[in-house]
């Protein structure tokens, strides 16, 4: 049995960074230390535990079974240690520590920079990191589950039962077409009428993509996605040039020149944005402060 009293938390932090980034060099850069310090820390941890954690050579890098197990358990141990330290400081009236918050690539129906700015002003001692994921909302959710993020703004459906969500806003989904597209003369459209069109959409894993995919799947229809991009700005730009059509939150189309929007018949599908965090993981004072501020600024004091 491993005696946790013999485990140096700094060494554990080095190891987990190496495991997540799959590189000693990138881990050192992320932790702002020299590579030799990271290598020595991981070796010392292996010595203390009496087992090999990482197989490394010029040709390969992988974790051993013991290393995989330590990543799973070590992340929770580091989180608990940080939360304990931050809670002690919070008891003195100071909210400190690190807070990693995820943000989707799509535009949100509220002013997220204003919320983040207000948090920084109110809690200047918190090391707030705003991060994103190339896998979109599903990647952000996985990062919260895997303890790479403490919380995340997230669009679309939630796919992990261990995540708790605070719904912040919703917007009806509309069809966006170029103003000179033949469909622009209509006010309402069905999925069957547009299934044969060329679509512009986000990559798989992004929140709006999951909403649109579910709509067509539930209707038993197929569609052709000819253009993928990761930002709402590019989706609307491609629509404006009549490269294809797109399903978007109505809030993302307001004030967009050269674009006409069409409604769907009831029940109208909704695009939702939430703030998610792990339901069972210990809250740091910084996370509680963020949840309270978001409740105050966005939901009007109700969760």
N, C-alpha and C positions, 0 to 999 in steps of 0.2 A: 504494500500500500504506500502511496506517495504521501509524504508528510509535507503539507502546504507551508509549514513554517520554514522549510528549507528552500522554498522557491522564491527567488528574487523577482519582485514584480517588474523591475526595469528590464531584466533579462527576458521575462515573459512577454513584455511589450515588444522587444526586439524580435522575438521569435514569431509572434503573431503578425507583425508587419511583414516579415520575410515570407510567411506562409500566404498572406493575402496578395502580396505584390509579386510573388514568385521570383524574387530577386533580392540578393543582399545589397546590391548597389542602389536599387530603387527604394528599398526600405531605409537605407542610411539617408538618402536624400529627403524622404518624407519625414524622418525623425530629426533631421538637421544635426546629424552626427557623422563622423567618418566611418567608412565601411569596416575598418578593422575593429572598431568598437562593437559594431553589430555582430560581426563574425565571432569575436571573443565572447560576447554575451551569450550567443546561441550555444557555443561550445561549452561554456561554463554551466549552462542550464542542462545540457545533455549529460555532463559529468555529474551534476547534482542528482539528476533523476536516474542515472545509471542506464540510459538507453539512447539509441540514435533517433533523432527526430527528423532530420533532413538528410536526404541523399543528394550530394552535390558533386558535380564534376564539370569539366569543360563541355560535356555533351548532354548532360541531363540534370534535371532538378525535380525532385518529387518528395512528398512527405511520406514517412513510414506510417504504419498503422498507429503507432504511439503518437506520432506527430499530429495525425488527423484528430485523434481523441483529445490531445492537448489543446488544439485550436478550439474545439467545441466547448470544452470546459474552461479553458483559459480566458476566453472572451467574457464569460459571465463573471469570472473571478476579478478581472480588471475593471469591469463595470461596477461591481460591488465595492471594490477598493476606492475607485474614484468617487462613487456616490457617497461613501462614508466620509471621505475627506471633505467633499463639498458640503455635506450636511453639517459637519462640525463648524465649518466657516460660516455657513448660513445661520447657525444658531447665534453667531455674534452679529448678525444683521447684514452680512455680506453674501451676495449671490455670486459665486465664482465657478470655475471649472470649465470644461470643454462641452460644447453643444454642437452636434453634427446634424444639420437639417438638410433634407433633400428637397429639390425643386424640379418640377417638370419643365420640359423645354417649351411647352405651349403657353400662350398667354393666358392669364387667369382673370376671372371676372371681378377681381378686387386688386387693390394696389399692394402687392406683396413687398416691393421695395420699401414702401412706407412703413409696413409692419416690422420689417427687419430693422429699418432705421430707428424706429421707436424702441425696439428691444435693445439695440446697441446703446442708445442714449440712456435708457433706464438702468441697464445692467452692464456698465462698461468693463467690469472685471471678468465677464464671461468671454471665453474664447469661442465665438460663434463662427462656425464654418458652414457655408452654404454650398452644397454639392449637388451634382446631377448624375444621371446614369445614361449611358448610350443605349440601354435596353428599355428606356422609357419608364412608364409607371410600374410595370411589372418588375423591372430592375430595382426601382426605388423600394418597392414592397419587400423584395428579397433582401435588400440591404438593411432594412429595419429588422427583419426576421433574423438575419445573420449578424446583427449587432455592428454593422458598419455605419449605420445611421441611428441616431436617437429618436428622430421623428422625421416625417416628410409630408410636404404638400403633395397630393396625389390625385390624379383625375381618373374617372372611370370606376369600374368595379374593383372590389377588394377580394383577393383570391386566397388569402391566408387567414385561417380561423384564429390564430394567435394575435392578430392585429386588431387594435381598437381604433375606431375612426370617429372624428368629430366632423360632421358635414358642415361645410362653410358656405357653399353656394351651389346653385344648379341653374341650368339654362336649357331651353328646348333645343333639340337638334333640328337644323334646317338644311335644305339643299341649296348650295351656292353654285350659280352658273354665271357665265359672262353675260353682260347686258344684251348682247346681240345673239345669244344662243336661242334656238327655236323654243326651248322650254321656258324662256324668260317671259313669254306672254301668258303663262299660266300662273295661278295664285297658289294652287295646291297640287301635289303630285303623290303618287303611290310608288312603293318600291318596285312593283312589277313594271311600271312605266319607264323606269330608269335603269333597270338591270342590264340592258344592252349597251349602255353608255361607257365611255372610257373614264375611269375614276383616278383622282389624285387623292392620296391618303398618306398617313403616317406609317412607319414600319410596324411590324408586329410587336406587341408588348406595350405600345403607347396607348394611353387611356382612350382617346377618341377612336382609335382604330379598333379597340376591343368592343366599344359601343356599336360601331357600324357593322363590324363582323357579326355581332350577336343579332342585330336587326335582320340582316339578310339570312343568317342561319335559321332564325326562328320562322322566317317567312318561306323557307325552303327554296331560296333563290341563290343563284350564282352571280358574280360580277367580275369585271375585268379591271384590275388595278394596273395602270400603265405608267404611273409616276408616283414615286415615294419621296418624301422629304421629312425632315425632323422639326420644322418650325411652321407655325400658323401663318407667319408672314409670307413664306414661300408658297404655301398651299394657296393662299388668296391671290398671290401674284400669278401663279400658273392658271388659276381659274379665270382671272381677268383677261389673260391672253388666249382663252378658249382652248387650252391644251387638254382640258378635261373638266369634269364636275366633281364636287366634293360635298360630303356631309360634315357640317361643322356646328359647334355651339352657336346659337344666335348671337350671343354676346361677342363672339369673335368676328362677326360680319358687320357690326354697326359702324356706319361711317366709311365703309369700304367703297371707293369709287369704282365704277365699271362693273359692279357685281350686283346681281339680282338674287334675292332669296325666295324660296318657295317653302310653304309649310307642308307638313305631313298630316294625314287625318288622325283623329283620336283613336287610341290613346297615343299622345305625342311622346316619343322617347326623350329622355332627359340626360344631359351630360352633367355629372356631379364632380365637385372638387371637395376633397376632405383633407384634414390633417390627421395623419395616422401615427401611432406609436405602439410599442409592444405591450400587450395587455398584462403580462406576468412579470416583466422585468422591473427592477427597482427604479423608481423615478429619482433623478437627481433634482436638486432645487432649481437648476437652470431649466430643465424640461418643464417642471411645474410652473415656472415663471412664464415660459413661452405659451403653455396651454392657457394660462390665465390671461395673458395679453391678447392672444388670438380671440378668446371668448369675449373680451372687452371690446376689441376693435372691429371684429368681423361679424360675430354672431349676435351682438347686442346684449351680451350677458347671459345667454342661454346656450347650453351644450346640446 
